[in-house]
Amino acid sequence: MPDNYFARYLPILIHVLFALALAGAIVILSTLVGKHRPSRVKLQPYECGITPVGDARQRFSVKFYLVAMLFILFDVEAVFLYPWAVIFRELKLFGFFEMLVYILVLLTGFYYLWKKGVLDWNKPEGSGL
């Protein structure tokens, strides 16, 4: 073990400093060397190829945020399948039934949301959760 504990982290520090210096140099060089010809079209906000309409500060439906949160929730739950798949053979039959219960709970929640109408975008505001 080296005399200085922090000497082990010196290569990582050098690597991080080099990466930051390189990123900064690329940004500065692109600013200095790049062409700057602003036009009316280039200064417009880009909206995935769709011409922007209306005010950028318009209100969104609560349903939009609810579906976004549900998407994140189900994504996080799906991530738990990967560690289980890695050690599946070590868990044997107990791990299999444990994951079946987990997926059953997950699908029950999804079925509840589906029947409640949370995932239906065509329903008028006020119905659903």
N, C-alpha and C positions, 0 to 999 in steps of 0.2 A: 504494500500500500504506500503510495507516495506520501511524503512528509506533509504536503499541503493538500487538504481535501478538495479544494476547488480547482486544483491542477487537472483533475480528471475531466472537468467540464470545459477546459480551455478549447479543445477542438470544436465543441458545439457552439461556444461563443464566437469563435472565428468564423464558423460556417454561417451563423445568423447575421453577423456583421457584414460578411461578404454578400449574402443574399440581399440585405437591405441596401447596401451600396450599389449593387447591380440594378436593383429595381429603381432606385432613385436616379441612377445614371440614364437608364432607358427612358424614364419619364421626362427628364430634363432634355435629353437629346431629341426626343420626338417633338418637344415644344420648340426647340431652337431650329431644327432642321426641317420639320414638317411644313407643308404648304398651308397657308392660312388665307383662304378665300371665302369668307362667309357670304352667304346669299340668303334671300328670304326663305327659300325652301330648306336650306341647311339649318336655319335657326328655328324652324318649327319643331315642336315636340314630336317625337316618333312614337306612334301608337300601334305598333305591329302592322304597319302598312295601311291602317285605317285612318281616314281623315278625322282629326279630333273635332268633336262636336260638344258644345256646352261648356260649362264651367268645370274646372278641375276639382273644385271643392264641393261638388254635389254630394248629397247624402246617399249612402248605400243602405239597402235593406238589411235588417238584422239577420235575415235568413242567409245572406251571403256569408256573414261571419260565422254563423252556426254551422253551415256546411264546411267551411274552412277548418273550424275546430274539430269537427267530426272526422274530416279527412286526416288531420294530424293524429288524432286519437287512434284511428284504425291503422295508420302507418306505424305508429310506435308499437302497437300491439303485434303487428306483423313482424317487426324486427326481433321480437322475442322467439320467433320460430327458428332463426339462424343458429343461436347457441345450442338450442335443443337438437337441431339436425346434426351438429358437429359431434355431440356426445350421445347420439341416439343408441348406438350399440352397447354403450356402457350402462345405460339406464334400463335396458331390457324391457320386459313387459310392463313394469310399473311406470316407466317414463312414457311409454306409448299411451297408456290409459290416462295418465296425467295430462298429456297434451290433447287427448280427445276431449277431456273435460274443459280445458282451456279454450279449445276451438268451439266447443258447444256454447260456452258463455259468450264468446265473441260473436258467434252467429245469432244467438238469441238477442243480443243488443242490436245487431244490425237489422234483424227482422222487426224488432220493436220500432226502431226509427223508420223503417220502410213503411210499416203499417200506420204509423202516426202521421206519415205524409211529409216528414222533414226533408226528404230527398227529392220531392216533387217540386220542380221550379214553376210549373204552370198553375199551381194553386194560388188564389188571391191571398194577400197579406192578412194575417189574423187567424188563419186556420193552421193547424199543426201544433208544434210545441210552443 
